[in-house]
């Protein structure tokens, strides 16, 4: 089945745009997003969020996951069973920490989000396990401008 193209510009930020966006990160956000860190379980600010809306990349504001696909996994990190759009995430094999995992990154700015595991609920059977520090949340009744100034606003 053919996939509908993303309505967002997925071209990577220019180096100066990326530097400007990264300058606004906290030390913890920088450690997670730019250096593939992980926050401790059960401490992230978005873990218990029950509002309707979209979870965006904290660095470039690309929509990554919808609240409609969030579920309680019991793992201590926000979990989703399907991304907002397949092109909005990248998957990389991660063999660190003595195991084989699949790392997920933002499809636009390449920042680290978390990992995906094959133990999620139907209909996908996947669990996208995210760091709260790698996300920002946009309620469904608000618009958020694109920080890359590409003319995109949304949501949704």
Backbone torsions as a table, in degrees:
resi	resn	phi	psi	omega
1	UNK	NA	134.7	-179.3
2	UNK	-71.5	143.1	179.9
3	UNK	-97.1	136.2	176.0
4	UNK	-72.2	133.9	178.7
5	UNK	-63.3	151.3	176.8
6	UNK	-64.1	141.1	176.1
7	UNK	-78.7	-0.1	-177.3
8	UNK	-105.0	150.5	174.0
9	UNK	-73.5	116.1	-177.1
10	UNK	-100.6	7.7	177.6
11	UNK	-67.0	140.4	-176.2
12	UNK	-62.2	150.1	175.4
13	UNK	-63.0	148.7	172.7
14	UNK	-65.4	154.3	-178.7
15	UNK	-52.6	-40.5	-179.6
16	UNK	-69.7	-33.6	175.8
17	UNK	-66.4	-44.6	179.9
18	UNK	-61.9	-42.7	178.2
19	UNK	-63.1	-40.3	178.9
20	UNK	-64.7	-43.4	179.1
21	UNK	-66.5	-43.2	-178.9
22	UNK	-65.7	-28.6	179.9
23	UNK	-62.6	-24.7	180.0
24	UNK	-87.2	1.9	-179.0
25	UNK	-85.0	148.4	171.1
26	UNK	-74.6	168.8	177.8
27	UNK	-58.8	-41.4	-179.7
28	UNK	-66.9	-43.7	177.8
29	UNK	-62.2	-41.4	178.3
30	UNK	-62.9	-43.7	179.4
31	UNK	-59.7	-41.8	-177.2
32	UNK	-78.3	-53.4	-174.8
33	UNK	-68.6	-42.4	-172.7
34	UNK	-98.7	-18.5	-176.5
35	UNK	-124.9	22.5	175.4
36	UNK	54.4	40.1	177.7
37	UNK	-81.3	175.4	177.2
38	UNK	-136.4	135.2	175.9
39	UNK	-82.5	154.3	177.5
40	UNK	-61.6	149.4	179.5
41	UNK	-66.0	154.6	175.1
42	UNK	62.0	23.6	179.1
43	UNK	-124.2	-10.9	-176.2
44	UNK	-70.2	142.1	-176.6
45	UNK	-67.7	-17.6	-178.6
46	UNK	-103.7	0.5	-178.0
47	UNK	-56.7	-47.0	-175.6
48	UNK	-99.4	11.7	179.0
49	UNK	-64.5	126.0	-179.7
50	UNK	-114.7	4.2	-179.5
51	UNK	-69.5	154.3	174.3
52	UNK	-83.7	136.4	179.1
53	UNK	160.4	-157.7	-176.6
54	UNK	-125.5	145.9	177.5
55	UNK	-99.4	123.1	-173.5
56	UNK	-110.9	155.4	170.7
57	UNK	-60.7	126.2	-179.1
58	UNK	-62.9	-28.4	-176.8
59	UNK	-81.8	-50.8	-173.3
60	UNK	-114.7	-1.8	175.9
61	UNK	68.6	20.4	173.9
62	UNK	-71.2	131.8	176.1
63	UNK	-64.2	126.4	-177.9
64	UNK	-111.1	-38.5	-177.5
65	UNK	-145.8	151.4	176.9
66	UNK	-104.2	147.6	176.6
67	UNK	-61.3	-24.7	179.1
68	UNK	-63.9	-20.0	-177.3
69	UNK	-111.6	13.0	178.5
70	UNK	-86.7	144.9	177.2
71	UNK	-145.2	160.2	178.5
72	UNK	-85.9	109.5	-177.3
73	UNK	-93.8	-17.4	-176.7
74	UNK	78.4	6.4	-176.1
75	UNK	-89.3	-18.1	-178.7
76	UNK	99.6	2.2	177.1
77	UNK	-128.9	149.7	175.3
78	UNK	-57.2	134.0	-176.0
79	UNK	-129.4	144.1	-177.3
80	UNK	-136.9	153.8	-180.0
81	UNK	-103.7	-7.7	176.1
82	UNK	-156.9	143.6	178.0
83	UNK	-76.0	164.8	176.8
84	UNK	-56.1	-45.3	175.3
85	UNK	-149.9	139.0	-176.8
86	UNK	-57.4	-30.7	-179.3
87	UNK	-78.2	-7.5	-177.4
88	UNK	-84.0	-6.1	174.7
89	UNK	-130.7	152.5	172.9
90	UNK	-116.3	146.3	177.2
91	UNK	-115.3	134.2	178.7
92	UNK	-132.0	142.4	176.1
93	UNK	-72.9	130.2	-180.0
94	UNK	-118.9	115.4	180.0
95	UNK	-108.8	16.3	178.0
96	UNK	-74.2	167.4	176.8
97	UNK	60.2	28.1	173.5
98	UNK	70.6	21.4	178.9
99	UNK	-146.9	167.0	176.0
100	UNK	-105.3	119.3	178.3
101	UNK	-132.1	170.6	175.8
102	UNK	-112.9	111.7	178.0
103	UNK	-78.1	144.2	173.2
104	UNK	-115.6	139.0	-179.8
105	UNK	-130.1	159.1	175.6
106	UNK	-62.8	133.4	-179.3
107	UNK	-71.9	-11.8	179.3
108	UNK	-103.5	-53.5	-173.4
109	UNK	-103.6	-3.7	176.0
110	UNK	69.6	18.9	178.4
111	UNK	-77.9	150.3	-177.6
112	UNK	-72.1	132.0	179.4
113	UNK	-110.6	-42.8	-175.5
114	UNK	162.1	-139.2	-177.9
115	UNK	-141.0	160.5	174.7
116	UNK	-119.2	138.1	-176.8
117	UNK	-127.4	152.8	-177.9
118	UNK	-88.5	38.5	-177.9
119	UNK	-128.0	31.4	-178.5
120	UNK	-92.8	-178.1	-178.2
121	UNK	-81.1	170.2	171.6
122	UNK	-65.1	152.4	10.1
123	UNK	-90.4	-8.6	-174.6
124	UNK	-96.8	-27.6	-174.0
125	UNK	74.8	11.4	-177.9
126	UNK	-108.7	150.6	174.2
127	UNK	-127.0	104.3	173.7
128	UNK	-84.4	111.0	-173.1
129	UNK	-104.2	113.1	-169.2
130	UNK	-114.4	150.4	169.6
131	UNK	-80.8	129.8	175.7
132	UNK	-58.4	-35.9	-178.1
133	UNK	-66.2	-16.5	179.5
134	UNK	-91.1	-2.6	-174.8
135	UNK	-121.8	155.5	162.9
136	UNK	-125.0	159.8	-176.4
137	UNK	-117.3	136.5	177.6
138	UNK	-122.2	109.6	177.1
139	UNK	-56.1	149.8	-174.3
140	UNK	-64.3	-17.3	-179.3
141	UNK	-96.5	9.4	-179.6
142	UNK	-118.4	151.8	171.4
143	UNK	-103.5	148.1	177.7
144	UNK	-133.2	123.1	179.9
145	UNK	-70.7	153.7	177.8
146	UNK	-73.8	121.5	-179.0
147	UNK	-67.9	-11.5	177.9
148	UNK	-89.3	1.1	177.3
149	UNK	55.8	44.3	179.1
150	UNK	-98.3	8.9	178.9
151	UNK	85.3	3.1	179.8
152	UNK	-87.2	136.9	167.9
153	UNK	-137.3	169.3	173.8
154	UNK	175.0	178.9	145.4
155	UNK	116.7	115.4	-3.2
156	UNK	165.5	NA	NA
